[in-house]
Amino acid sequence: MSLESIFGIAGSALSAQSERITLIAQNLANANSVQTAQGGPYLRRVAVFEPVQTGEGNNAGTGVKLAAVLRDQAAPHAVYDPSNPLADASGMVKEPAVNPIFEMVDMMQAARAYQANLSVVETARSAALNTLNLLK
């Protein structure tokens, strides 16, 4: 496997995980948003990845890219709060179905995947530099 292929695969994963981390941060920031511009509570956003070919010929590899951002269709949580101006006739307010604990675990997983791919890039770079030093 060539360095170009290694950098292509790891680079695609770094980009995908970065976008995933951004979506998770948006979910956490909107965990208490009971009213959005579209109406109703915030709907959690989920990243969907798909494989993608990186490079050509001997430099080909399979990386990953963000294929879509889906809205979680989980039912919002109903909370009794009759003093809230957004409460319905029975005093219930619909809150987003965003679990901050789940989001933080997902964030840690994405961050570790990002770090692992960054480590691959650093190791490949170091190996290339050591190879060049051997030729001196």
N, C-alpha and C positions, 0 to 999 in steps of 0.2 A: 504494500500500500504506500503510495507516495505521500509526501508532505502536503501537497496541494489537496489531496483527498482528505487527509486527516484534518487540515484546517477548514475545509469546506463542511465536513460533517459536524465538527465541534462548533464551528461558527453558526451553522443553522440552528443547532440546539441552544446556543447562547441567546440567539435572537428570539427563539420560541419561548424559552423560559423567562426572558425579560418581559415579553408581552404577557405571559401568564401572571407574573408577579404584579404587573400593572393592574390587571383585572382583579386580582385578589385585593389589592390596595383600594380599588374603587368599591369593591364589595364591603370592605371594612368601614370605609368612609361613609357609606350610605346605609349602614346597618340599622339606623334609626330614622331613615327617611320614609315617613308615612304618606307623603304626597309628592308625586313627581309631575313633570310637565305633561306626561302622557296620561296622567290620572292614576290614582291608586298608589299603593306602596311600591317601593323600589323592588325590582326583580333581580335576583342574583345573576351575575354573568359568569359563564363557564367557558373555558378555552377547550377547543377540540383540535387536536393535532393530526397531521397526516404525513406519511413518508414522502420525501421528495428526492429526486435524483440530483446529486451534486457532481460536477465535473463531467468529463467525457473520456471515453477510451479507457486507458490504464489508470487514469485519475478519477474514475467514477466511484461513487459511493452513495449510500442512502442516508440522507439526513432527515430532518423533520422541519415542518413549518406549521404555522397557525392556519388551519383550514377554515375555521369559523368561530364565531363567538355566539354562543346560545344563551338564551334567557331561561333560567330555571323556572319551571312551571309549578313549583311547589306552592301549595296554598299558603297565603299569608296567615300569620298568627293573629287571632282576635283577642284584644285586651280590653277589659272593662275600664273605661275612663270617661265618664259622662261630662267631665269639665272640659274635655278637649273639643275645640271647635270643629274638628274633623270627625267626631263621633257620629254614628248613625242614630236612628231613632231609639234604639235599645241601649245606647251608651257605649257601644263597642267601636274600637278603633282597630283598623287592620294595619299590622306592622309587618315589615319584610321578613321573609323566611331565611334570614342570614344568621348563621350560627358563628359568632366570633371565634369560638374555640376551634371549630372545624376549619375556618378560614386561616387561622394562625398555623395549624398543623399543615395545611395545604401550602402556606407561604414557606414554612420551613423545608418542606419537601422540594419545592421549586428552587429555593435558594441553594439547597444541597446539590441538586441536579446542575444548577448553574455553576457552582464551585467545582464540581467534578469535571465538567466540560472545560472550564478555564484551566484546570490542572492538566488536562490532555493537551491543550494548546501550549502551555508552558513546558511540558515534558517534550513535546515534539520540537519546539523551538530550541530547547537546550540540547537535544540530540543532534539537531542540524548544526548548531554552533560547535559542538564537540567534534563532529565529523569534519567540519571545515578546519578546525584547529589541528586535526591529525594530518591534514594535507600540507601544513606549513613546513 
